[in-house]
Amino acid sequence: MARAALEVFGRSVRERRLARGWTQEELAEAADLHENYVSRLETGEQEAGLLVILRLCRAFEIVPGELLAPFSLGQLRRLGLR
């Protein structure tokens, strides 16, 4: 279940990155993260903490709710998080 949540978040990051026309390296630089970390986030292999989410939001110039928008109430229920 947690893996599914990480994959949903990763897709959200990837979609925003591609919408800007950025490479993973460019996003990593803008968010002050390592390129490998960004790659692992996008594939759902890495969990993002609050500070990473805030760095990503700063880079994308969005508020955190926009990055977490794929997590509708229905989606959260389907994930069955405990």
Summary of the structure (lengths in Angstrom):
residues: 82
radius of gyration: 12.2
end to end distance: 9.3
largest distance: 36.0
contacts: 216
relative contact order: 0.20
helix: 68%
strand: 0%
